[in-house]
Amino acid sequence: MTGGERPAPRHGFLAVDVLAASWTLLTQPADGGCQCSQSGPFGKEIEIPVADRTLVLDFSQFTRV
């Protein structure tokens, strides 16, 4: 890795865009990218698979800036 490069995500990541009031979940990293993505607006719960469990995040309180 050099300069401003970031390591590839090992498990994925969640991007939150408060200007657009939306989120994007990228998972199943492979070959320098992610094989699976989900996105949606603020206002609902999202489920994130983590190993043998499911993490639930509540976006109902998130607001657009």
N, C-alpha and C positions, 0 to 999 in steps of 0.2 A: 504494500500500500504506500502511496506517495502523496505528498502535498495535501490537498483538500479532499481526497477520496474517503468515502465512508465504507466501513465493512458491510458486506451484504447482511441483511437481517437473517438471523438464525431461525426465528419462529414467526416473523411477520411484524407488522406495525400498524398502528392506528393513526391516521392523519385527521385532524379536526380543523375545519375551515370556518372560523367564526364570522367571516365576512359574508360567506355564502350560506351560513347556517346548515352545514352539511358535514358528513364524516365519510371516510373511506378506510376500509379495513383490508389490508393486503396480507395474505397468508401463503403457506406452502412454498417457501423460497426454493428456487432451483435455477441453475444456469444464469445467475446474475439478476434474476427478476423474481416475480411472485406469480405462482400459477393460479391463484384464486383471489378475486377481489369482490368486495361487497361495498355498497355505498347507499346513503340515504340521508334524509333531512333530520334535523333536530326534532325532538318531540316524542320519541319512542325509546324503548329499551332495545339494545342490541346484544346478541349472544356471541361470545368469542370462545371458540374451542381452544382449550389449553391442556395439552396432554390428555389425560383421561377425565377431565372436568370441563365445565362450561362456566365462563365468567360472564356475568350479566352487568352491563353498564346502562344506567338510566340517563338518557339524553333529554328527558322532559324538562329539566330545569336549565338547560343550555339555551342561550339566547344569541341572536345575531347582534353583531357590534356595528 
